[in-house]
Amino acid sequence: MVDVEIVGEGAAAITVVNRAIELRGERRRVAKTSVGRSAYDVVYCVIDVEAPKAESLSRAVNKAEGNKLEVILSNPCFEYWYILHFRKTSAPFGTSQEAKSALRREHRSYCESDTTIFDVVYPKTADAIKHSKEVLKEQHNDVEDLSDCNPSTHVHKIVEYLQNAAQ
């Protein structure tokens, strides 16, 4: 069984990590006393690197890893993952706003509160995974630390985890 809980913090990297630690602890406490609830097997922290790179990023990544959380970076931002659904690109973005503008060229109605984007990109998920892996291999030699790899994302790791869990 997969129980996905998405909590959007839209905050600094260290805030995302601290909140993930807090939520995992709360879930562990609930799991001890509730029938049908279990502790999380895996907790992902999805963090935008942003341009210029956030000062607290390395501190947040180290804290997450020290607390056995999975860190998923997108450089410069999550919208790059969406762009990969439409096309493969390894051209760097100067800022996250540039990436968002590029996404709007692919999907005109996109805005950060767009709730329909999932319906648009979902059928193209296999393309996005393929494009993401290709860019990582061709441009960044499959490195794990994406903080200096613009553009790049590891969002495909979560998607593949969920796809495998659903089988």
N, C-alpha and C positions, 0 to 999 in steps of 0.2 A: 504494500500500500504506500502511496506517495501522498504526503500531506504538505502542500506548498503554502507557505505563508509569506507574502511579500509586504515588506514594510519600507516605504520610501521615506528616507530622511532628508534627502536633498541638502546635505550638509557637508562639512569638512570631513575628510577621510577618517580622521581619528574619532569623530562623532559617530560615523557609521559603524566603526569597529566597536566602540564602547556600547552602542545600542545593541549590536548583535550579541555581544557577551551577556548583556543584561537580559535580552529576550530568551537566549538559550538557557540561562539560569532559571528564569521564570518557568519555562517549559519543563525543565527537569523537576522543579518543585511540584508542578501540576501533575506531571506523569506519575509521581510517587503516590498520589492520593486519588487519582481519577481512573476509572475503568475506561478502557478504550483510547486513552491518550498515552503516547510514549514520548520519550525524549527524542530530540532531533538526531538523526544519523549524521547529517552534514549541514553546516551552516555556511552560506556564501555571503561574502561582503563584496558587492558590486560597486566599484569606485571609479569615478572619472579622474583621469590624471589632470585634465585641464591644461591649458596653455596660458601663461607659463606654468610650469609644474608646481603643484602645491608644496609648500614647505613641509607640511606635516605628513606627506605621503610615506616616506621611508619609515618614520616612527609608527604610523598606522599599520603598515604592512608587517613590520616586525612584531607589533603587539598582536595582530591577528594570527600570524603564524605561531607565535608563542602560546596562543590560546586555542590552537588547532582549528582555526577557522580557515575556510578556503577563500583566497583573495582572487577576485576577477577584475582585472583592470581593463579599461577602455581608454585609449589615448587618441584624441584628446577627450572624447566623451562618448556616452552610450549611443548617441545618434549615428556614430560611425558603423555600429553593428547594423542598424537599419539600412544604411546606404548599401552595405554589402548584399542585401537582399535584391537590390536592383542592378548593381554592377560591381565588378572588382575594381578597386582603385587603391593605389599605394602612394598617391600624391599627398604630401603632408598638409595639414591644416594649421594655420597660424594661431587660430583660436577655436574654441568650441563653437562660437557663433558662425565661423566659416563652415564648419561641419554641418551645423543646423541649416544654413543657407543652401548647402549642397544637397541636403536631404529634401528641402523644399523644392528644388529643381526636379527631383525624382517623384515626389509626392506633394503636389501643390498645397494641399490643405493641412499639411503637418504643422502642428504647434505642440508645445510641450505638454499641454493638457489633452492632446488628441487621444480619444479612447477608441478610435476606429483603426489606428495604425496596425494593431495586431491582426485584424482581419485582412488587411492588405498584404502584410509581409509573411504571414503564416504559410501560405502556399509556396513561398519561395525560400523556405528555411534551409532546404538542402543546398541551394545555391549559396546562401550566406555562409553556411558552414564551410563549404568548399572554398569560397573566396577568402574567408578569414584564415584558413589553414595555409592557403597558397601565399598570401601576403606575409604571414609569419615566417614561412620557410624561405621565400624568395628575397624578401627585404630585410628580415631580422634574424635569419639563421635559427629559427625556432627557440629563441631565448625565452626564459620564463618571466624575467623582469621587463615589463613593457613600459616602464616609466620614461625611457628615452627612445621609444619606438613609435614615432608618429608617422602614419596612423597604424593602429593595431588594436586588437581586442581578443579577450579570451572568453567572451560570452558563449561561444560555441561549446565550451566545456560544460556549462550548466545545461544547455539544450541537449547535448548528447547524454548527459547523466539522466535527465528526465526521460528521454526517449528510451534508453536502456531499462530504466526502472518500470516503464509502462509495458514492456514486453513480457 
